[in-house]
Amino acid sequence: MLSATILLSPGVHAQVEMLDRIVAVVNDGVIMESELQERVDEIAAQFRGDNRPLPPREVLREQVLDRVILERLQLQMAERAGIRVDDGALNQALSGIARQNNMTLQQFADALRADGYDWSRFREQVRGEMVVSRLQQRSVASRVRVTDREVQRFLESETGRQMFQADFHLGHILVKVPGNASPEQVSAAQEEAEALVRRLRDGADFAETAVSESDGPEALEGGDLGWREAAQWPSLFADAAIDMNKGDISEPLRSGAGFHILKMIDRRGGGAEKVVTQYQVRHVLVRADTLTSEEQARAEINRVHDQVASGELSFAEAAAEHSDDPGSGRQGGELGWVTPGEMVPEFEQMMVETPPGQLSPVFESQFGWHFLRVEETREADMSDQLRELQARKALQKRRFDEELQTWLQEQRAEAYVDIRLQS
């Protein structure tokens, strides 16, 4: 009786408050208010650090929630597919980030802590980004095919010659159109995009407009897509941007995702350098198959890696006895001289970040589990060969980006998402 009286007391009721709640359900997982608020606070801090005005609070929350939903969906898919990033691969990636900032890993961690970041949480965010990247490579790369004939046609075309002469720094705003949109919805989206173009050409700030209006994944970065060789942009963007000058705003560009608006933030003369760094590389590959699970493949590559690291096996012996790459396995894992652009991104990143003579940690690509050793490096004049490699890489990058957006839309449409965000 006494307990009931206390619980029903008006004074006590005034102190009861909601500590946390669900703001979205994504398949069989949830996103909590506290998680969303943490991400919103991080983005807001970045805006303040860059001296950019914050968008309205509700706009920022909606943009961040949409990003978190897409991340959560991909992490769920990766978990079901058995995609993992171990601590060795994570530390290697973090060391690479530290080197880009001219720091050791410890210095980088100390600098983040000094800026108020939780180092453990930062590590897990990077791990999540790596997992998502591996999922995208595995799911989307198989859709991308570039033939020798396509490379030659591209190099011989006027567009190809022009595109190798410039690098673009683009801004991007997307007005999304649903996959099953009615003609009225398409027309309304086009009118919205045209109105945005008029606002931008009349002097509206592009970054602020992107944050508040864009449906693109980079909206919270002000629509900034960064620098890229002209040939590596999606063809829709490249064809429009090739004749744009610094500061120009494009007309709305229609794609399956909706209407795109580009800004030429800057452009500079390009052209491939003839002299490039090549890497003499050995590797061991272990892949899962009908008889070997992902867990077994990973355990096997780690066991072989430890044997090579301890000197129990030479690299050549390990490759000959255990590698599932028959071509290089018979050669002691030798891949010869490798030029950047020839290998899948995970392999190339590890190759570039591993000092000559040292053994890399175990890492995963779309082909399976690897470790490698860079025997030595050299500078080589590639001329036409480099041009062909860069053309192929540019076409692959262009098609990967196009396919990625289509794939993301498909996954988002197929997922169960219940948004419970309240004003």
C-alpha positions in Angstrom: 0.0 0.0 0.0 2.8 2.4 1.0 4.7 1.6 -2.2 1.7 2.2 -4.3 1.1 5.5 -2.6 4.7 6.6 -3.3 4.5 5.6 -7.0 1.3 7.4 -7.5 2.5 10.6 -5.8 2.1 13.6 -8.2 5.5 14.9 -7.1 7.2 11.7 -8.1 5.4 11.6 -11.4 6.9 15.0 -12.2 10.4 13.6 -12.0 9.8 10.6 -14.3 11.4 11.1 -17.8 12.2 9.0 -20.8 15.8 7.9 -20.6 16.0 6.4 -24.1 13.7 5.2 -26.9 13.7 3.6 -30.3 13.9 6.0 -33.2 14.0 3.4 -36.0 13.6 -0.4 -36.5 15.9 -1.9 -39.2 15.0 -5.5 -39.9 15.5 -7.2 -36.6 17.6 -4.4 -35.1 16.9 -1.1 -33.6 18.4 2.4 -33.5 18.1 4.2 -30.1 17.6 7.9 -29.5 20.9 8.0 -27.5 22.8 6.5 -30.5 21.3 9.0 -32.9 22.0 11.9 -30.6 25.7 10.9 -30.3 26.0 10.9 -34.1 24.2 14.2 -34.4 26.6 15.7 -31.8 29.6 14.4 -33.7 28.4 15.9 -37.0 27.5 19.2 -35.2 31.0 19.3 -33.8 32.4 18.9 -37.3 30.3 21.7 -38.6 31.5 24.0 -35.8 35.1 22.9 -36.4 34.8 23.8 -40.1 33.0 27.1 -39.2 30.0 26.0 -41.2 26.5 27.0 -40.1 24.4 24.2 -38.6 21.3 23.2 -40.5 17.9 23.2 -38.7 17.9 20.6 -35.9 15.2 18.4 -37.4 16.9 18.4 -40.8 20.2 17.4 -39.3 18.5 14.6 -37.3 16.7 13.2 -40.4 19.9 13.3 -42.5 21.9 11.5 -39.8 19.2 9.0 -39.1 19.0 8.1 -42.8 22.8 7.6 -42.8 22.7 5.4 -39.7 19.9 3.3 -41.1 21.9 2.6 -44.3 25.0 1.7 -42.2 23.0 -0.6 -39.9 21.4 -2.4 -42.8 24.8 -3.0 -44.4 26.4 -4.2 -41.1 23.5 -6.7 -40.7 24.1 -8.0 -44.2 27.9 -8.3 -43.5 27.2 -10.2 -40.3 25.0 -12.7 -42.1 27.7 -13.1 -44.7 30.4 -13.7 -42.1 32.4 -10.6 -43.0 34.8 -9.6 -40.1 37.7 -7.3 -39.6 40.1 -8.5 -37.0 42.3 -6.4 -34.7 45.4 -6.9 -36.9 43.7 -5.6 -40.0 42.1 -2.7 -38.0 45.4 -1.6 -36.5 47.0 -1.7 -40.0 44.3 0.6 -41.3 44.6 2.9 -38.3 48.3 3.1 -38.8 47.8 4.1 -42.4 45.4 6.9 -41.3 48.0 8.0 -38.7 50.8 8.1 -41.4 48.6 10.3 -43.6 48.6 12.7 -40.7 52.4 12.4 -40.2 51.9 10.6 -36.8 52.6 7.3 -35.2 49.5 5.3 -34.2 50.0 6.2 -30.5 50.4 9.9 -31.4 47.2 9.8 -33.5 45.3 8.1 -30.6 46.6 10.7 -28.2 45.6 13.6 -30.6 42.0 12.2 -30.9 41.7 11.9 -27.1 42.9 15.4 -26.7 40.2 16.6 -29.1 37.6 14.8 -26.9 37.1 11.6 -29.0 36.7 8.2 -27.4 39.5 6.2 -28.9 37.7 2.8 -28.5 34.6 4.1 -30.1 36.6 5.6 -33.0 38.3 2.2 -33.5 34.9 0.5 -33.8 33.6 3.1 -36.2 36.6 2.5 -38.5 36.1 -1.3 -38.1 32.5 -0.8 -39.2 33.5 1.3 -42.2 36.0 -1.4 -43.2 33.3 -4.1 -42.9 30.9 -2.1 -45.0 33.6 -1.5 -47.6 34.3 -5.3 -47.8 30.6 -6.0 -48.1 30.2 -3.5 -51.0 33.2 -4.9 -52.8 31.9 -8.5 -52.5 28.4 -7.6 -53.4 28.9 -5.0 -56.1 32.3 -5.7 -57.7 30.9 -8.9 -59.3 28.5 -6.7 -61.3 31.3 -4.7 -62.8 33.0 -6.0 -66.0 35.3 -4.0 -68.2 36.7 -5.6 -71.4 39.9 -4.9 -73.3 37.9 -3.6 -76.2 36.0 -1.1 -74.0 39.3 0.2 -72.6 40.6 0.7 -76.2 37.5 2.4 -77.4 37.6 4.7 -74.3 41.3 5.6 -75.0 40.6 6.3 -78.7 37.5 8.4 -78.0 37.6 12.2 -77.8 35.9 12.0 -74.4 38.7 9.7 -73.2 41.4 12.0 -74.4 39.7 15.0 -72.7 39.1 13.2 -69.5 42.7 12.4 -68.9 43.6 16.0 -69.1 41.7 17.2 -66.0 40.9 16.4 -62.4 37.5 17.6 -61.0 36.5 18.6 -57.5 32.7 18.4 -57.5 29.8 19.2 -55.2 26.6 17.2 -55.5 23.0 17.5 -54.6 20.5 14.7 -55.2 16.7 15.0 -55.4 15.7 11.4 -54.9 13.1 9.7 -57.0 11.6 6.4 -55.7 12.2 3.3 -57.9 8.5 2.9 -58.6 7.7 6.6 -58.9 4.6 7.8 -60.7 5.0 10.4 -63.6 3.6 13.0 -61.1 6.4 12.2 -58.6 9.1 12.4 -61.3 7.7 15.7 -62.5 7.6 17.1 -58.9 11.2 16.0 -58.3 12.3 17.6 -61.5 10.6 20.9 -60.6 12.3 20.8 -57.1 15.7 20.2 -58.7 15.2 23.0 -61.2 14.1 25.4 -58.4 17.3 24.4 -56.5 19.4 25.2 -59.5 17.8 28.7 -59.8 18.5 29.3 -56.1 22.1 28.2 -56.4 22.7 30.3 -59.5 21.2 33.3 -57.7 23.9 33.0 -55.0 22.6 30.5 -52.5 25.4 28.7 -50.6 25.9 25.2 -52.2 27.2 23.5 -49.1 24.3 24.8 -46.9 21.8 23.9 -49.6 23.2 20.4 -49.8 23.0 19.8 -46.1 19.4 20.9 -45.9 18.0 19.7 -49.2 20.1 16.9 -50.7 19.2 13.2 -50.5 22.7 12.1 -51.3 24.9 10.2 -48.9 27.4 13.0 -48.7 24.8 15.7 -47.8 26.2 16.3 -44.3 29.6 17.1 -45.9 27.9 19.8 -47.8 27.7 17.6 -50.9 31.5 17.6 -51.3 32.6 14.6 -53.4 36.3 15.5 -53.3 38.9 15.4 -56.1 38.9 12.6 -58.7 40.4 12.1 -62.1 37.7 13.1 -64.6 37.7 9.6 -66.1 36.8 8.1 -62.7 33.6 10.0 -62.3 30.3 8.3 -63.2 29.7 9.0 -66.9 26.6 11.0 -66.2 28.8 13.4 -64.0 31.9 13.4 -66.2 30.0 14.2 -69.4 28.3 17.1 -67.8 31.4 18.4 -65.9 33.9 18.2 -68.8 32.8 21.6 -70.1 32.0 23.2 -66.8 34.2 26.0 -65.3 35.0 26.7 -61.7 31.9 27.7 -59.8 29.4 26.5 -62.5 26.2 24.8 -61.5 24.9 22.1 -63.8 21.4 21.6 -65.0 19.5 18.7 -63.2 20.9 15.4 -64.5 18.5 12.4 -64.5 19.5 9.0 -63.3 17.8 6.0 -61.8 18.3 7.5 -58.4 16.7 10.8 -59.2 17.9 14.3 -60.3 21.5 15.3 -59.7 22.9 18.9 -59.4 26.7 19.4 -59.7 28.9 22.3 -58.8 32.4 22.5 -60.2 34.2 23.5 -57.0 37.6 23.4 -58.8 39.4 21.7 -61.7 43.0 21.3 -62.5 45.2 19.9 -65.3 45.6 16.2 -65.1 47.4 13.7 -67.2 49.0 10.5 -65.9 52.5 10.6 -64.6 54.7 8.2 -66.6 56.9 7.2 -63.6 55.1 5.1 -61.0 56.1 2.9 -58.1 55.9 -0.8 -58.7 55.9 -3.5 -56.1 57.4 -7.0 -56.3 54.9 -9.0 -54.3 54.3 -12.6 -53.0 51.0 -13.7 -51.5 49.2 -16.7 -50.0 45.4 -17.0 -50.6 43.0 -19.3 -48.7 39.4 -19.2 -49.8 36.2 -20.7 -48.5 34.4 -23.3 -50.7 31.8 -26.0 -50.4 34.0 -28.0 -48.0 35.7 -25.0 -46.2 33.7 -22.5 -44.2 34.7 -18.9 -43.8 35.7 -19.6 -40.2 37.9 -22.5 -41.3 39.5 -20.5 -44.1 40.3 -17.7 -41.7 41.7 -20.1 -39.1 43.9 -21.8 -41.8 45.3 -18.5 -43.2 46.2 -17.3 -39.6 47.9 -20.6 -38.9 50.0 -20.5 -42.0 50.7 -16.8 -41.4 52.0 -17.6 -37.9 54.2 -20.4 -39.3 55.8 -18.0 -41.8 56.2 -15.3 -39.2 58.0 -17.7 -36.9 60.3 -19.1 -39.6 58.7 -22.6 -39.3 57.8 -22.3 -43.0 59.4 -20.2 -45.8 57.0 -18.0 -47.8 57.6 -20.1 -50.9 56.8 -23.3 -49.0 53.7 -21.8 -47.5 52.4 -20.7 -50.9 53.2 -24.0 -52.6 51.6 -26.1 -49.9 48.6 -24.0 -48.8 47.7 -21.2 -51.4 44.5 -21.5 -53.3 45.9 -19.3 -56.1 47.4 -22.0 -58.3 49.2 -19.7 -60.6 51.3 -17.9 -58.0 51.3 -20.9 -55.6 53.5 -22.9 -58.0 55.9 -19.9 -58.1 56.2 -19.6 -54.3 53.5 -17.0 -54.2 55.3 -14.7 -56.6 53.1 -12.2 -58.5 55.9 -10.4 -60.2 56.0 -6.6 -60.5 52.6 -5.1 -59.7 51.5 -1.6 -60.7 48.9 0.3 -58.7 45.5 -0.3 -60.3 46.0 -3.9 -61.1 44.8 -5.4 -57.9 41.5 -5.2 -55.9 41.4 -2.3 -53.4 42.1 -4.3 -50.3 45.1 -6.0 -51.8 46.5 -2.8 -53.2 46.1 -0.9 -49.9 47.9 -3.6 -48.0 50.6 -3.8 -50.6 51.2 0.0 -50.5 51.2 0.1 -46.6 53.4 -2.9 -46.0 57.2 -1.9 -45.8 59.4 -4.0 -48.1 60.7 -7.2 -46.5 57.9 -7.3 -43.9 55.0 -9.7 -43.6 51.6 -8.1 -43.8 48.8 -9.0 -41.4 46.0 -11.3 -42.7 43.4 -9.5 -44.7 40.3 -10.2 -46.7 39.3 -9.4 -50.2 36.5 -10.6 -52.5 38.7 -13.6 -53.4 39.3 -14.8 -49.9 41.9 -14.4 -47.1 45.4 -13.3 -47.9 48.7 -12.2 -46.5 51.6 -10.8 -48.5 55.1 -9.7 -48.5 56.6 -6.9 -50.6 60.1 -8.0 -51.7 61.1 -4.6 -53.1 59.9 -1.6 -55.0 61.1 0.3 -58.0 60.2 3.4 -60.1 59.1 2.5 -63.6 58.3 4.4 -66.8 55.0 2.9 -67.9 53.8 5.3 -70.6 51.1 3.6 -72.7 50.8 0.6 -70.3 50.0 3.0 -67.4 47.5 4.8 -69.5 45.7 1.6 -70.2 45.8 0.6 -66.6 44.4 3.9 -65.5 41.7 3.8 -68.2 40.6 0.4 -67.0 40.7 1.5 -63.3 38.7 4.6 -64.2 36.0 2.6 -66.1 35.8 0.1 -63.2 35.6 2.9 -60.6 32.9 4.7 -62.7 30.8 1.5 -63.1 31.3 0.5 -59.5 29.9 3.8 -58.2 26.9 3.5 -60.5 26.3 -0.1 -59.5 26.8 0.8 -55.8 24.0 3.4 -55.8 21.7 0.9 -57.6 22.6 -1.8 -55.1 22.0 0.4 -52.1 18.6 1.4 -53.4 17.7 -2.2 -53.9 18.8 -3.2 -50.3 17.0 -0.2 -48.8 13.8 -1.0 -50.7 13.9 -4.7 -49.6 14.6 -4.0 -46.0 12.0 -3.5 -43.2 12.5 0.0 -41.9 10.2 1.6 -39.4 11.1 5.2 -38.6 9.8 6.5 -35.3 11.6 9.9 -35.2 9.5 12.5 -33.4 9.8 16.3 -33.5 
